[in-house]
Amino acid sequence: MKITAFSAHKFEHSYLQEALSGHVLKLLEMRLTMDTVGLAAGSDAVAVFVTDNCSRPVLEKMKEMGVRFLALRSAGFNHVDLSVAEKLGIKVARVPEYSPAAIAEHTVALMLALNRKLVKAHNRVRDLNFSLDGLVGFDMEGKTIGIAGTGKIGGKVAKTLSGFGCSLLAYDPYINEGLKEEVAITYVDFKTLCNKSDIITLHLPLSPESKYMINVSSIDHMKKGVMLINTSRGALVNTKEVIEALKTGQIGSFGMDVYEEEEDLFFEDHSEDILQDDVIARLLTFQNVLITSHQAFLTKEALAKIANITAYNLNCWTNNEPSPNELKGG
């Protein structure tokens, strides 16, 4: 099978090349858009990342060029118009799970780094400033952590934090009974979670119901000085309203690995550019904000699994078999 992989970053090249060694593979660093889709001409399949544009016009152009398969190198699929893909006869499959541990561990790392002000402390020491003033944190033990979303990632976060001696609250439309058997966790409504949590961490998928669940109303119900962590989907958070809460101190610290407008920003080197995103520019002025550029998944184990499951999906189609990871239109 001839495959064109868009948004193929250097950190994943070797994993994709090894997993797809039995195919003709073209790796492109640029994103899939209407301007770049022509580069997939002659391909049977296109492999895409979360930042690629798989909207109706792009899918229609792919169909015109003879592309029959769309392999997502991600669990999320909100960047794909599935109903259009189904109408066009383009099969779509995703990587439903790659490493919940990677994202859970990064989530907890953000909490610890913000709490103990590790970035600020490191920068001080590099300047030979060994003062401890302004570096006071708090014990994680005994703190109440609110986990919004208790699927595989949220469940891993809960298990990790239980080892710190934290009190765990959960919000999820679907109760994870297995998790309740493993750790002491109490399911509550989202308002209660906001009221009682010292730290809130988000692990829900993006849906019409969850979009902007962090907004001025929910923020007003939070404890003053709450820590907020988002390693799930950027649009769960109304970032402008979070900025206002950071200014007043209602939100005491904010760790984010995802951003609603990350499409033209994350995964690229903009160090020589003038930053055009005023929201990110404002966030960068806060010492109590820690931003990573969608790297929570970035472990060797996760990259290998993403590549291998992508290859598995493509091999199923090569053999005229359905993949269990296929997605259907709404």
Buried (B, 14 or more C-beta within 10 A) or exposed (E): BBBBBBBBBEEBBEBBBEBBEEBEBBBBEEBBBEEBBEBBEEBBBBBBBBBBBBBEEBBBBBBEBEBBBBBBBBBBBBBBBBEBBBBBEBBBBBBBBBBBBBBBBBBBBBBBBBBBBBEBBEEBEEEEEEEEEEEEEEEBEEBBBBBBBBBBBBBBBBBBBBEBEBBBBBBBEEEBEEBBEEBEBEBBEBEBBBBBBBBBBBBBBBEEEBBBBBBBEBBEBBBEEBBBBBBBBBBBBBBEBBBEBBEEEBBBBBBBBBBBEBBEBBBBEEEEEEEEBEBBEBBEEBEBBBBBBBBBBBBEEBBBBBBBBBBBBBBBBBEEEEBEBBBEEE
